[in-house]
Amino acid sequence: QCIALEKMTAELLRPGAVPTEIYEKILAAVTRHSATAYEFLQIFGHSIGLTMDEAPVLAKGFNDPIVPGMTFAIEPQIALEGIGLIGTENTYEVTEDSAAKSLTGDCETGLEINY
């Protein structure tokens, strides 16, 4: 599920998009598709610039529109009761006119956790 959420977030990371609105769309997808044992964290990703973690953050309360050239670490994580946190993390660049482009490779993996 984290891979699908990462891809969904990258698709939403476009110029003019608002971080809070991206957060709400991803949260709605998690709520619809997750078992009750899943607990999603409050941040789906953050900008990367002069410091590693900086605003804007893909979370509530960040309303400045995204612009081309911004870079984000997209890192959806879920907590599985009795197991711990699992997730993915890759770095994306916001492009002029399409979904954000991964700078760190494909988020596909052969690892699957059945819970």
C-alpha positions as CSV (number, residue, x, y, z in Angstrom):
1,Q,0.0,0.0,0.0
2,C,2.9,2.4,0.7
3,I,4.1,2.1,-2.9
4,A,0.6,3.0,-4.2
5,L,0.4,5.9,-1.9
6,E,3.9,7.2,-2.9
7,K,2.9,7.0,-6.6
8,M,-0.4,8.7,-5.9
9,T,1.4,11.5,-4.0
10,A,3.9,12.0,-6.9
11,E,1.0,12.3,-9.3
12,L,-0.5,15.0,-7.2
13,L,2.7,17.0,-6.8
14,R,2.3,19.5,-9.6
15,P,2.7,23.3,-9.9
16,G,-0.1,25.1,-8.2
17,A,-1.1,22.1,-6.0
18,V,-1.6,22.9,-2.3
19,P,0.2,20.6,0.2
20,T,-2.8,20.5,2.6
21,E,-5.1,19.4,-0.2
22,I,-2.6,16.7,-1.3
23,Y,-2.5,15.5,2.3
24,E,-6.3,15.3,2.5
25,K,-6.6,13.4,-0.8
26,I,-3.9,10.8,0.4
27,L,-5.5,10.5,3.8
28,A,-8.9,9.8,2.2
29,A,-7.3,7.1,0.1
30,V,-5.7,5.5,3.2
31,T,-9.0,5.6,5.1
32,R,-10.9,4.0,2.2
33,H,-8.4,1.2,1.5
34,S,-6.8,0.3,4.9
35,A,-7.7,-2.2,7.5
36,T,-8.5,-0.8,10.9
37,A,-5.1,-2.1,12.2
38,Y,-3.4,0.5,10.0
39,E,-2.6,3.9,11.5
40,F,-1.3,6.5,9.0
41,L,1.2,9.1,10.2
42,Q,0.5,12.8,10.0
43,I,3.1,13.7,7.4
44,F,3.4,12.2,3.9
45,G,6.5,14.0,2.9
46,H,8.5,17.2,3.1
47,S,10.5,19.6,0.9
48,I,14.2,19.2,0.6
49,G,16.4,22.3,0.0
50,L,19.2,24.0,1.9
51,T,18.3,21.8,4.9
52,M,17.1,18.2,4.8
53,D,13.6,18.7,6.1
54,E,12.0,22.1,5.4
55,A,8.7,23.6,4.5
56,P,6.5,23.0,2.8
57,V,5.4,19.7,4.3
58,L,2.7,17.5,2.9
59,A,0.5,17.9,5.9
60,K,-2.3,20.1,7.4
61,G,-1.6,23.8,7.6
62,F,0.7,24.2,4.6
63,N,-1.2,26.2,2.0
64,D,1.4,27.9,-0.2
65,P,1.2,26.4,-3.7
66,I,3.9,24.1,-5.0
67,V,6.1,25.5,-7.8
68,P,8.3,23.8,-10.4
69,G,11.8,22.9,-9.3
70,M,10.8,22.1,-5.7
71,T,12.1,18.8,-4.4
72,F,10.2,16.6,-2.0
73,A,10.9,13.5,0.0
74,I,7.7,11.4,-0.3
75,E,7.6,9.0,2.5
76,P,4.2,7.3,3.2
77,Q,4.5,5.1,6.3
78,I,2.0,3.0,8.1
79,A,2.1,1.5,11.6
80,L,1.1,-2.2,11.8
81,E,0.0,-3.2,15.2
82,G,2.5,-5.5,16.8
83,I,5.0,-5.1,14.0
84,G,6.0,-1.5,13.7
85,L,6.5,1.1,11.0
86,I,6.8,0.2,7.3
87,G,7.0,2.6,4.4
88,T,8.8,3.9,1.3
89,E,10.8,7.0,0.7
90,N,12.0,8.6,-2.5
91,T,13.0,12.1,-3.6
92,Y,10.9,13.8,-6.3
93,E,11.3,17.0,-8.3
94,V,8.2,19.0,-9.3
95,T,8.2,19.5,-13.0
96,E,6.6,22.2,-15.2
97,D,3.7,20.2,-16.6
98,S,3.5,16.6,-15.4
99,A,3.6,14.4,-12.3
100,A,6.7,14.9,-10.1
101,K,9.8,13.0,-11.4
102,S,11.6,10.5,-9.1
103,L,15.3,11.5,-8.6
104,T,16.1,8.3,-6.6
105,G,14.6,5.6,-8.8
106,D,11.6,3.5,-9.0
107,C,9.6,2.7,-5.9
108,E,8.8,-0.8,-6.9
109,T,10.1,-3.6,-4.7
110,G,9.8,-7.4,-4.6
111,L,9.1,-7.3,-0.8
112,E,5.6,-7.8,0.3
113,I,4.2,-7.8,3.8
114,N,0.9,-9.6,4.3
115,Y,-0.7,-8.6,7.5
